[in-house]
């Protein structure tokens, strides 16, 4: 009997989010699933880890014997660390994170808890994918993307990923038949033009809400933003070696 692959699932929207429920349903068709996800929303946590307070894991009863679930009091990265070091007997064959409610394309990858969980798995030597749907609605329709999620996961399991690389996959908000295909892309150059909405409490103390506008500065047709705007699924290979190799030669000319 051929053993099924072991798959770790996490996210940043919380263990009860519809996006992770859709991802669990797809991965259960492929292998043996362990879910370790935050017990509350942890969006935009980036690669944060918990070091100054305790962490808790709560095992959840699952109807499917092939699925084991835990909720975690920490961040998405905490979830991966605990899964690898405390729950799983060996490293999983694949880690998938998401499906995120909202975009993680372009510069958003820097802030994303979804992608940071995938990156943490990659650091651990586990093939990893972060999935996101460009729909912030809690009741977003994830059925449309399930076949693509399965196809991409199976390809990664079969072909593997190059060392030091994870995949950032973003889906446009379209019906299955409207999606034109998959594009391998680069990350678009974009920024958030940020503002703070300053208000006062009833006691006269200032407080702030972060607001902003996403500005795509990139006109290239090989970017994730172009692909998504034109009806394609974008896949960006992401590396977690942050060295700017192109700058080494220049710095070596400095009088240091």
Secondary structure, 3 states (H helix, E strand, C coil): CCCCEEEEEECCCCCCCHHHHHHHHHHHCCEEEEEEEECCCCCCCCCCCCCCCCCCEEEECCCCCCEEEEEECCCHHHHHHHHHHHHCCCCCCEEEEEEEECCCCCCHHHHCHHHHHHHHHHHCCCCEEEEEECCCCCCCCCHHHHHHHHHHHHHHHHHCCCCCEEEEEEECCCCHHHCCEEEEEECCCEEEEEEEEEEECCCCCEEEEEEEEEEECCCCCCEHHHHHHCCEEEEEEEECCCCCHHHHHHHCCCCC
